[in-house]
Amino acid sequence: MSKIPIILIGGGGHCRSVIDVIESENRYHILGILDFPEKVGEKVLGYDIIGTDSEEELKSLLPKCENFLLTIGQVKSANLRIKLFDRIHKIGGKLPTIISPLAKVSRHAQIGEGTVVHHFACVNANAIVGKNGIINTAALVEHDAIIGDHCHIATRATANGEAQVKKGSMLGSHSCLLPTVVLPENSLLAAGSVLTKSPDQSGVYIGQPAKRLQK
């Protein structure tokens, strides 16, 4: 069976991690990567950087490939990933869902378009993961948890049963949301932190138990 062509957007470290997932899934053929103009001609794990993510270049690629995937990481903000996600939709491109064969995703779970579920992650029964998300290596999204659009659940982070991560937010590596706890929109739970109660405002939360970081 022939593989489906796909083009990646972003050629940094996160891209390398996603390439490994795509190669393991063995459904897509990577035609190339889009990045900064000065990077064109370079390679990432053997794949060529063929252009930039401008709207004009994306449109020019549509006749040969309608599938795109955001391989830009997300730490401080989801804004760039949201901007590019919307740009791909605007030109009529598609954003497939990519799931590592080494991950465990319940058949009773939902995963949105453009989301990548990395190696050894688990998305349990009745969990919902939104669009354009990153469920990173060995992350856990437990039963009935809801992960909003444009969220990053980092390496070994845990969203326990019925917890919620609202749009544009991130759980840092080894962080934990206790059951039913809600992390507000555009927030960050810092690496290793444990959020025990639902805060009433967005922000950066750090510690065990986590407290809002004051500017």
N, C-alpha and C positions, 0 to 999 in steps of 0.2 A: 504494500500500500504506500502510495506516495505521501510525503510529508507536506504539511501546510506551510506556506511561506509566512514569515513574520519579521518585522523590523523592530529593533529595540531602541528606546530613547533614553540616553544617559549611559556613559561608558566608564563610570567609576567603580569603586569596590562593590557596591550593591549589585551592579550589573554582572560582575563575575559570579556572584552567588546565584543570581537568577539564571544565568547561562547554564550552570550546573543542574539546576532544576529542570530547565527545558530539555537539556540533553538526556536527562534521566527519564523524563516523561516520554520522549521519543515520538512526539506527534508533530512537532514544528521544525521547519528548516529556517535557520536564522540567515536572512539575506544580508544583513548588515546592521550597523549601529549609527545613531545620530548623536552628535555631541557639539562642542564648540568648534567654530571654524578652524582654529589653529590645530585641532586634533584630527582633522580629516586626513586620511592616508595612514594613520596609525592603526594598530590592531589591538583587540582585547580578546585574549584566549584564542587567538587565531582568526577572529572575525574582524572584517574591515570596518572602520569608521568611514561611512560613505557620504555624510552630509550633516546638515544642521536640522534643528527642530522648528525652523520657520514655517509659517503657514504655507508659503509658496512651495517650499521643498516637499512638505508633507503631501500637498496636492499632486505634485509631479510624480510621486511614488505610487499613488493609488492604482494606476493601470496595471502595475506588476504585483502589488501587494496591498490588500485592504486591512490586514491585521497588524496592529501595533501594540507594544507593551511598554509601560513606563518602568524603567530600570534605574531611576533616580531614587536615592535613599530619602528618608524622612526622619529628621531629628528635631530641629528647632521649630519647624513649621511645615504644614502641608500645602502651603500656598502655591508653590511651583508645581507640585504634582496635580493639584486641582486645575491650575491654568492650562497645563498641557493635556490633561484628560478632557477638558472642555474643548480645546482646540482640535483634538482628534475627532470628537463628535461633530464639530462644526463642519469639517471637511468630508464627513461621511465615512470615516474609518471605523474599524471594529476593535474592541479590546477584549480578547478572550480571557477566560479564567484558567490559570495554570496551577496544577496540584501535583506536588511531588509524589511519585509512587511509594516513597518511604514515609509519607504522612498518613495519618488516619483521619479521614473525614467521614462522619456518620452519614448514612444515606438519608437520615432525618434532619440533616443540617442544610443550611442555604449559604451559598457563597456567591457574591456579586461579581459583575463583570470587571475585568481588569485586575482582579485580586490574585496574588500569588501566595500559595501555601507551601512553605519550604519544608526541607527534609526534617522528619521526626516530629513535626508539629501535630497537634491533635485538636480537632474541632468536633465536639461531642454532640450528642443527640439534642435536637431542637434548638441548637445554637443558630444565630443569624450573623453573617459577616457581610458588610456592605460592599459597595463598589470601590475599586481602586485602592485596595488595602494591601498591607504587608503582614502576613502571619509568618513571622520569621522562625529560624531554626529552633526546634524543640519548644516552641510556644504552646500554651494550653488555653483553649477557649472551651470552658466547661458547659455542661448542659444548660440550655435556656438562656445563656449569655447572649447579649446583643452588642455587636461591634458596628459602629456607624460607618458611613462612607469616609474614605480618605484617612483611615486610621492605620497606625503601625503598632503591632504587638511584637515587641522585640524579642531577642533570643531568651528563651526560658522564662519569659514573663507569663503570668497566670491571671486570667479573668475567670473567677470562680462562678459557681452556679447562679444564674439570674443577675449577674453583674452586668453593667452597661458601660461602654466606652463611647462617648458621643462624638459627633462628626469632627474630623480633623485632629483628633487627640492621639496620644502615644503612651504606651506602657513601656518604660525603659527595661533594659535587661535585668532579669531576676526580680522584677517588681511584682506586686501581687495586689489584686482587688479582692477583698473579701466578698462572700456571697451577698447579693442584692445591692452592693455599693455601686454608685454611679459616678463616673469621672466626667465632668462637664466638657462642653465643646472647646476645642482649641487649647487643650490642657496637656500637661506632661506630668506623669508620675515617674519620678527619677529612678534611676537604676538602684535596685535593692530595696526600694521603699515599699511600705505596706499601707494601703489606704483602708481604714477600718470604718469610716463613716462618709456618707455622700456630702461633698462640699456644696455650698450655695453659689460659688462663683468660679470662673475659669482662672487658671494660673498654673504655676509650677509647684508641685507637691513633693516633699522630700522628708525622709525619716521613717522611723518605726515606733509609733504610728506616724504617718505622714502629716505634715503641716504645710500650709501655704507659705511659699517663700516670699518674703516681703521685699519689694524693690527699694 
